[in-house]
């Protein structure tokens, strides 16, 4: 129920207005009374950053139940004259509720591994007036397929798992040329790999919750399965954690 939520986090990089933020607007529309309400702008890695923030906040006792949303309207910032990007993007949103597990139960969200390469932040941009999305495709491809696999494997290690223990891998749905080699290099040989980009496009912060929920709906994952969520993109930021399938 709305009254049970005391933290609202919205991961988005396409909010038009600076204030009120998107989280406050969501809380108002849902009738959530007096929550902490914050937007998280880490572009394509936004949902996994917001999920980790909610996890930390609940563990610290500063919130009891958090609503975590990834939402982006990429069509608002698309340069329709740039065929290297406009054919990839889509609009979407996905959400999850995070709460403390009962004492003695295994945690459903593992430790996050996150970071960035800020000196290369120019490789993925939403800037200008009007704001437009642009990227240096080859630089992003090389970074994602060479630098991110060992980081994703370390996220598994932090959860106490080997990549082959994973039942699912849900990467940011950038494009298949990145998703497929990155998934292969992680070494999750027994995992189903989300490829929702073929249906939904690159929806930025929405891509991971969208792709994850579709795997669940399709019956490709079962309750309790370990699933790696790994977001990456703008700022050349990344964040990954292993979660247990709801």
Buried (B, 14 or more C-beta within 10 A) or exposed (E): EEEEBBBBBBBBBBBEEEEEBBBBBBBEEEEBEEBBBBBBBBBBBBBBBBBBBBBBBBEEEEBBBBBBBBBBBBBBBBBEEEEEBBEBBBBBBBBBEBEBEEEEEEEBBBBBBBEBEEEBBBBBBBEEEEEBBBBBBEBBBEBBBEEBBEBBBEBBEBBEBEBEBBBBBBBBBBBEEBBBBBBBBBBBEEBBBBBBBEEBBBBBBBBBBBBBBBBBEEEBBEEEBBBBBBBBBBBBBBBBBBBBBB
